[in-house]
Amino acid sequence: MLNIQIFTFLVQLLWVLNSAQQPEQAPAGPGGSDYTFGEVLISDYSTEPDGFWLYEPIAPRPDSAHLVVLIHGYGAINPMIYGGWIKHLVGKGNIVVFPRYQKNLTNPAPSDFPKNVAQAIKDALTVLAEEDHVKPYPGKMSLAGHSYGGVIAANLGVNYDTLGLPTPDAIMLCSPGSGPFKGAVLDDYTGLSPDLKLLVMVSDRDHVVGDRFGKKVFNTATQVRQRNLIRQFSDRHGEPRIAAGHNECQSWDEQFDGGIYNFTSNKARKTVRTDALDYYGYWKLFDALMDCGHSGENCHVALGGTPEQKSLGQWSDGVEIRALEIQLPEHGDN
């Protein structure tokens, strides 16, 4: 029996060694490793369901920075599940607010999620106004939401003014959906601003929420001129493969352990990794989308179905990773 196990291990090892490998993170540009800030200042205000974790760039500490709100999926309360993405965003010079919005897996009701996130953002702004904190650029914020967090981000994108929040200039929804819980879902998203830069990214093999909600936002946000629906596919050409499930935007890093453990965090510990789909997919696209929303730069990387937007890089043997599929607004949308 032991000999069979050793033989099987050797066969698997040879397979990995002889397979094409995923590309490393690009040295510069959207999604790249050209980090200006070497450390993250972590502040924990997460005790209550409307609490939050706050991450600021230091080493060196800037006077001001853009505000990013990263909204987790249902039950994925512990920020270490998204820690790699948080570290990347802060290293690029952003302040990141990670709202808790849930006490646990059953409390509060989903209809309360948007107001909890809104309160977290407002409280974070109060903290940032204090001495010895990086000051956010006034009046604007960018939102990224995964799964139910995408539902919340879309809701805030419509209702930000009523909730007393800064204006969203860029929103990225990652595998967005509510499953059986409809709290926070709006009838339509025509209320999203025409000036917003919007990406809705769905995965081809998402068997948790599918693409129904993502398509609803894309199809009804007709006032948003610059919006794309992105579909991501699996690719088994190399090792490890590129997957296309529900949690592809998650990026594990225990530096960001918030001390909250449940079924979701236990599963993520075993399955979540940082790979080319983060570097050339989620991180690249959101970096570029924020640049486009803030300054009009890198819009061709974030939007429009360009080669720069669709590419996920190359396997080590030069074969292109299966590209993203982009749906643009119908001609005639406002």
N, C-alpha and C positions, 0 to 999 in steps of 0.2 A: 504493500500500500504506500509506504514512504517513497519507494522508487518511482511510483506512478505520479505522486505529488511533485517530486523534484523534476521529473520529465515535463509535466504540465507547466510548471513554473518556468522552466528553461524555454519551452516553446513560446509562451506568452512574452517572455523577455526578448527573445529574438524577433518576435513580431513587432514589438514596440521599437526596438533598435533599428529595424529595417523599414519602419514606416516613416512617411513624411511627417514633419513636426509643424506645429502651429508657429506663426511668426511671433517674435518678441514685440514688446511695446515700442512704438515709434519713438525716436529720440526727441522729436519736437512736433509742434502743431497741436491741433485739437486731438485729444486723447493721448498725447505724447507725454514723455517723462521729463520734459524741461520745466521742472518745478522751481519756482522762485523762492518758496518758503519751505524751510526744512523741518519744522515742527508744528504740532497741533496743540492749541490750548483747549482743554476739554473742561466744560462746566456742566454740572448735573443739576437740573431743576425738574426732575422727572417724577417726583413722588406722586403727584395727582394725575388723573386721566387727562387733564388739560395741560400737563407739564411737558417738558422738552429737555433735550440735550443740546448744548451749544458748542460749536467748534469754530475756533478762530485761527487764522494763520499767524505764526510767529517765527522768529529766527530767519529774517528780521520781522518785526511787527510793523505792518503798514498802518498809516493813519486811517485809511478808509478802504472799503472793499464792497463788492457786490453781495447782495443777500440771496442765498439759495435756500429753499425749503424742500427737503427730501422727505417724502411721505411714504411710510412703509406699507406693505400689504397686511391683510387681515391676520392678526396674531403674531406677525413678525416684529414684535415690539422692541426686541434687543437690537441696538444699532450695530453690533458687530456683524450681523447678517449682511449689512451693506457697508461694512467698514472700509473695504478697499476703495469703493467709490467715494466715500466721505473723505478719506485721506487724499485721494486724487484731486477732488474739488478744492480742498483747503490748500493743498500744495500749489494749485494754480492761482491762488489768491482770493478765494471766495470765503465768506462767512457761511456756515451751514447750520441751519436749524433743523433738528430731527424731532418732530412732535411725537409724543407718546400716543395720545388720543384714545387709548384703551386701558382700562384697569387690568383686564384679563381677557380670556377668549369669549366670555359671555356677557361682559358688562363694560361700558354702557351699550344701549341700543345703537345700531348704525346710523339712525337719524340724528344722533348727537355728535357724530364724528366731525362734521364740518365746523361746528361751533367750538369743539375742543381744539381743533387745529388752529382755528382763527385766534382763539385766546392764547394759545401757545406762541403764535407769531407775535401778537401784540406784547405779551410779557417778555419775549426775547428782545424785542425792540427797546423795551424799558430798561432791561439789563444792559444792553449795548450802549445806551445813552449815558451810563455811569462812567466814571473815570477808569482808566486802565483797560478799556475795551476798544476793539477796532470798531470804527463807526461805519455803519452801512450807508451806501449812497442813498440819498433821500428819495422817497416816493416810489421806488421800483423794487420788484423782487422777481425771481425766477422760480418755477415750480417743477419738480420731477416727482411723479407718483407711480408706484408699482401696485398692480392688482387693485384692491379696494382703495389704496392710496391714489390711484389714477382717477377713480370715481370722485374722490374728495378734491383732488386738484382741479378737475373739470368744474366741479361745483363752485369752488372758490374763484375760478376764473370768471364765472358769471356773476357771483354775488360779492366780490371783494369790496366794492364800494359800500354796500349795505352793511357789511361786517366790519368796516373801518380799517381795511387792510391796504398796504401799498398796491400799486397797479402792477399786475403781472405783465412782463414784456416777453417772456418765453415760457412755454409749458410743454413738457414731454411726458406723455402717458405711456407706461411700459406694461404690456400685457394687462391693460385695464379691464376691470369687470367686478361685478358685485356678487356673483353666484346667486344663491337663493335669497339674499338679503337686499332689499330694494331701497332702504334708507340711504339718503344722499344722492340718489339717482334723479336727475331732472327729466322733464318731458322732452325737452330738446335743448340744444346748445347754441341757438341763434343769438343769445346774449353775450357770447364771447366777442371781444373787441376786434374790430377790423385791423387794428395795428398789432395785434398779437402774432407772435411766431409760434406755430403749433405743430408738434410731431406726435403722431399716434403710432406706436410700434407694437405689432402683434406677432406672435410666434406660430409657425405652421402646425406644430404639434402640441399646442396648449390645450390639454384636456381638462383643465380646471375651470376656466371661464371662456375659452374660445375667443372669437373675434367680434361677437355680437355688439358688445358695448363700444368697443373701439370704432367699429363702422358707424354706429349711431352718432358718436361725437363728430367723426369726420364728415358724415353726410348732412348733419343738421347745423354745423358751425359755418353756415354759408356766408356770414359776414367776414370771416377770417380769410383774407386773400392768400396769405402765405401759410398753408397747411398741407401736410402730406400724411398719407396713410402708408406705413411701412410694414412689409411682411418679411419675416426672417425664417430661413429654412435650415434644416440640419445638413451636415456634410460629413460623411464617413470616410473621406479620402485618406485622412491621416490619423494620427494618434497623439493626444486624445481627440476624439471626434468633436465636431461642433454640434451641440444639441439645439433643439428648438422647442423646449418646454416652457412651462409657466414662469419659472424663477430664474431665467437667464440673466437678469440684471443684478441679481444678488452677487455679493463679492465679499467673502468672509475675511475678517481681520479681528483677532482677539484683543488688539489694542483698544478697541471700541466696545468692549464688553460692558453692557449696562446692568448686568446682574439679574436679568429677568429670563427665566428658563421655562420653557413649555414644549409641547409637542413640535411646534414649528421650529424653534431654535435647535432642538435635538436633531431633527431631520436635516436642517441646514448644515449643521456641523459635519455631517457625514457626506453631503452631496454637493455643497456649494464650492465653486472654485473661481478664480480669476483667470480669464483666458483671452484669446484674440477677439471673442465676441464683445468683451468689455472694452478692450483697447480701441478696436476699429468699428465697434457698433455703438453701444450705449454711451461710453465716455466721449468718444469722438463726436457723435451727433449732438449730445447735449452741450458740450463745450462750444461747438460751432453755432448751435442755435442761440446760446446766450450771447456769443460775440455778435451775431446777426441782430439780436434784439437790442443789445447795448449800443453798438457802434456801427452797425451795417457791414461789419467784416465777417468773412467766412460764410456768408449766406450760401455760396455755391457748394459748400461742404455739408451744410445742414439740410438744404431744400432743393427741390427742382428736378429730381431724378438724374442728377449729373453722375458721371463716373466716380467723382470724389465722394459723393454721398453713398453710392451703392456698394462700393468696394469694402470688403472685410479683410483685405490683405491676401497674401499668398502662402501656401504651404511651402515647406523648405525645399521641395523639388520644383518650385516655380509654378505649380498649378494654382489657379485662382480659387480661393474659397468661394463657395456658392454665394453669389451677390444678393443683396437685398432687392426686393421688388417694391417699386414705388408707385403709388396711385396719387395723381395730382387732382386738384379740383376740376369739376366740369367747367367747360367754357361757359361764361355767362354768370358764374357766381360773383357776387359783389365783392 
